[in-house]
Amino acid sequence: HGVVPRFTTWCPEPYTTLGSQPGPPLRYFLELLTSWKRIFEKHKLPVPPGYGEPGPGKAVFSVSAFMDVIGYTPRP
């Protein structure tokens, strides 16, 4: 229906009650991006507009890490 899910992986606000919490472990981010990529490819979703070009290291916003995994092929 033209909706592509995206996410803010972790964005604590410093002056809030939860602002002093430590960030989640690296494994959280790895599993989150792996799952997002799998679903993105399974459903052949379009590249979300407004985030720059997809691919590792091309993100234009700090919360657009999901763009890094689009089209990425892991090493053998």
Residue frames as qw, qx, qy, qz and C-alpha x, y, z in Angstrom:
[[0.000, 0.883, 0.469, 0.000, 0.00, 0.00, 0.00],
 [0.332, 0.775, -0.068, 0.534, 2.98, 2.31, -0.47],
 [0.498, -0.811, 0.224, -0.208, 4.15, 2.10, 3.14],
 [0.737, 0.304, -0.500, 0.337, 7.76, 1.12, 3.83],
 [0.668, -0.730, -0.134, 0.060, 8.60, 0.64, 7.51],
 [0.444, 0.560, -0.409, 0.567, 11.65, 2.35, 8.91],
 [0.695, -0.623, -0.332, 0.134, 12.90, 2.66, 12.43],
 [0.013, -0.827, 0.414, -0.379, 14.95, 4.79, 14.74],
 [0.737, 0.066, -0.648, 0.180, 17.26, 2.18, 16.19],
 [0.569, -0.520, -0.455, 0.447, 18.06, 3.93, 19.46],
 [0.174, 0.578, 0.057, 0.795, 17.65, 7.58, 20.23],
 [0.443, -0.565, -0.565, 0.407, 17.72, 8.37, 23.97],
 [0.018, 0.846, 0.105, 0.522, 16.80, 11.91, 24.90],
 [0.468, 0.224, -0.555, 0.650, 19.33, 13.19, 27.47],
 [0.147, -0.206, 0.401, -0.880, 16.98, 15.17, 29.75],
 [0.747, -0.229, -0.286, -0.556, 14.26, 12.55, 30.09],
 [0.755, -0.440, 0.402, -0.275, 13.77, 9.87, 32.72],
 [0.959, 0.113, 0.236, 0.105, 15.04, 7.21, 30.31],
 [0.413, 0.874, -0.243, 0.078, 17.89, 9.37, 29.00],
 [0.215, -0.716, 0.653, -0.119, 20.51, 7.91, 31.31],
 [0.933, -0.008, 0.348, -0.098, 19.86, 4.30, 30.31],
 [0.293, -0.442, 0.697, 0.482, 22.74, 2.58, 28.58],
 [0.576, 0.389, -0.401, -0.597, 22.24, 1.69, 24.93],
 [0.965, 0.003, 0.180, -0.192, 21.35, -1.86, 23.94],
 [0.605, -0.379, 0.597, 0.366, 24.11, -4.33, 23.08],
 [0.132, 0.447, -0.593, -0.656, 25.51, -4.50, 19.55],
 [0.132, 0.132, 0.972, 0.144, 23.69, -7.80, 18.99],
 [0.285, 0.633, 0.550, -0.464, 20.35, -5.94, 19.22],
 [0.269, 0.708, -0.205, -0.620, 21.29, -3.70, 16.29],
 [0.009, 0.302, -0.867, -0.396, 22.66, -6.61, 14.25],
 [0.190, 0.313, 0.929, -0.053, 19.50, -8.67, 14.69],
 [0.280, 0.700, 0.348, -0.558, 17.27, -5.66, 14.04],
 [0.241, 0.637, -0.416, -0.603, 18.99, -4.78, 10.76],
 [0.063, -0.128, 0.956, 0.255, 19.17, -8.43, 9.69],
 [0.261, 0.475, 0.809, -0.229, 15.43, -8.87, 10.24],
 [0.286, 0.737, 0.104, -0.603, 14.59, -5.60, 8.52],
 [0.120, 0.495, -0.667, -0.544, 16.71, -6.53, 5.47],
 [0.151, 0.092, 0.979, 0.103, 15.12, -9.99, 5.24],
 [0.285, 0.634, 0.631, -0.345, 11.59, -8.54, 5.31],
 [0.184, 0.720, -0.178, -0.645, 12.52, -5.72, 2.91],
 [0.085, 0.354, -0.802, -0.474, 13.87, -8.20, 0.36],
 [0.224, 0.241, 0.941, -0.075, 11.12, -10.79, 0.88],
 [0.286, 0.726, 0.544, -0.309, 8.41, -8.27, 0.04],
 [0.491, 0.334, 0.381, 0.709, 10.47, -6.52, -2.67],
 [0.105, -0.884, -0.330, 0.315, 9.89, -3.14, -1.06],
 [0.465, 0.770, 0.033, 0.436, 11.05, 0.03, -2.80],
 [0.504, 0.009, -0.312, 0.806, 13.99, 2.06, -1.52],
 [0.147, -0.819, -0.468, 0.298, 12.50, 4.69, 0.82],
 [0.372, 0.705, 0.123, 0.592, 12.76, 8.18, -0.70],
 [0.221, -0.910, 0.042, -0.350, 14.48, 11.04, 1.09],
 [0.768, -0.589, 0.221, 0.122, 17.31, 9.10, 2.73],
 [0.020, 0.724, -0.615, -0.312, 19.93, 9.32, -0.01],
 [0.669, 0.335, -0.618, -0.243, 21.35, 6.36, -1.88],
 [0.914, -0.358, 0.108, -0.157, 21.22, 2.91, -0.30],
 [0.808, 0.338, -0.367, 0.313, 24.37, 0.99, 0.58],
 [0.723, -0.457, -0.260, 0.448, 26.96, 0.81, 3.34],
 [0.448, -0.326, -0.035, 0.832, 28.23, 4.19, 4.50],
 [0.103, 0.337, 0.436, 0.828, 25.88, 6.27, 2.36],
 [0.225, -0.715, -0.646, 0.144, 23.33, 7.19, 5.04],
 [0.161, 0.536, 0.059, 0.827, 22.51, 10.90, 5.15],
 [0.509, -0.649, 0.060, -0.563, 20.83, 10.85, 8.57],
 [0.077, -0.431, 0.816, -0.378, 22.08, 9.41, 11.85],
 [0.620, 0.029, 0.631, -0.466, 18.90, 7.32, 12.17],
 [0.770, 0.466, -0.141, -0.412, 19.03, 5.85, 8.67],
 [0.277, -0.456, 0.841, 0.089, 21.28, 2.85, 9.32],
 [0.725, 0.283, 0.604, -0.171, 18.61, 0.69, 7.70],
 [0.570, 0.780, -0.122, -0.228, 19.67, 2.23, 4.36],
 [0.091, -0.669, 0.729, 0.115, 23.15, 0.71, 4.81],
 [0.502, -0.089, 0.859, -0.038, 21.83, -2.85, 4.48],
 [0.703, 0.589, 0.238, -0.319, 19.81, -2.34, 1.28],
 [0.701, 0.670, -0.243, -0.021, 21.67, -4.09, -1.51],
 [0.188, -0.698, 0.680, -0.121, 24.45, -5.22, 0.81],
 [0.929, 0.111, -0.345, -0.077, 25.88, -8.65, 0.11],
 [0.636, -0.690, 0.346, -0.001, 27.85, -10.17, 2.99],
 [0.151, 0.631, -0.750, -0.127, 31.32, -11.54, 2.46],
 [0.854, 0.042, -0.471, -0.215, 31.48, -15.28, 1.70]]
